[in-house]
Amino acid sequence: LKGTGSRKDPSLSLNPIEDVSRTLATLAEQAVTRVKGGPPGPFSNLPRSDAQGAKASEDPVSIRTLRAQVLAQAGRDAAVRQDGLGRLMAELADALKGADLSKQIVSEIDRVLSRLAPLNETVNGADVENALRHSGLMLEVDLVRHPNDIPQDLKSALLSLRHALATPPGPRRTTGAVRPPPPYFGGPISGQPAYSQIPDPDVSTEARQQRLADAVDGALARIELEQIASLPQKESDPTVWRFETPVATPQGTTIAQCEIQREDHGHRTGASSLAIWRVRFALNLDPFGPIEAHLHLTGIHLGVALWVQKREAADILTAQASNLSGGLAGTGLEVAVAVYHGTPGAAPTPTGRLLDTAI
């Protein structure tokens, strides 16, 4: 990253999400260029000058305003092109099966797939941490902290693959599988079922590469939205990490959407208090359907709430709740598990947030 590798930025905190909020807006374009010369990101069209940057660096209000403007523009651009990781995985598998691809592209596809290693039935805390670290959420932060080392995460791998494909963006999809709703700060989470739309195998190599490039664009836009959704909207907001990860199931690979939140009560007042951790994740699994889990940890007290949309699945999990409590109790925690039929309450969606301007 030009201009950041030779000095330490004193404004960077030890909180990775705070670092993202301070650096994403100004470093995203350099990050794209840094990772094998990828195509410019959505920030490249924004007017910027050295004088404007110098003024903003001296005025905290200007910094917040400029950052909000840049992130808002990035979010609008990404929302139009974003698509689920399920489509990306389907296109990657199809490309390896039948396309006459160069060795470089095949190598880049393998690299992406290595960053998409699905969670399985033996998932543990280390697996979740690894999924977070490789999700691409902290690419820009890692580039600032380690300017001489390219982070080996999903976003950097996708940028490298996109550069190798060397095809211009195609038109936005208006037909086919429904795209997952864009994430936003404080918004609901939802799991994506196994991708069922099989790519047409009877197309040319050029068409396959274009299709793959569009899927990569969609996945990159999706990661950018997750990054923006992880940024605090105001100083009092808790630290939040939002990301997605593949989950292997007998019916195929589903996509879990996860959110990890940490609240440090007493951090600003100096009072001694326990941190509160909240975790949400959502899956859509056959035959259970959509399931959302909320975990709340304070000290050794862990509360688990499972929201299940299908009545039959809710009855099955209710009958197994005691077994789940017993398994978690073995960790030394005081555990309470509750299963509910339906969906958790959520704040109303702000007017116009999900407006599709292409219709």
Buried (B, 14 or more C-beta within 10 A) or exposed (E): BEEBEEEEEEEBEEBBBBBBBBBBBBBBBBBBBBBBEBBEBBBEEEEBEEEEEEEBEEEEEBBBEBBEEBBEBBBEBBBBBBBBBBBBBBBBBBBBEEBEBEEEBBEBBEBBBEBBBBBEEEBEEEBBEBBBBBBBBBBBBBBBBEBEEBBEBBBBBBBBBBBBBEBEEEEEBEEEBEBBBBBBEEBBBBBBBBBEEEBEEEBEEEEBBBBBBBBBBBBBBBBBBBBBBBBBEEEEBBBBBBBBBBBBBEEBBBBBBBBBBBBEBEEEEEEEEBBBBBBBBBBBBEEBBBBBBBBBBBEEEBBBBBBBBBEEBBEBBBEEBEEBBEEBEEEEBEBBBEBBBEBBEEEEEEEEEEEEEEE
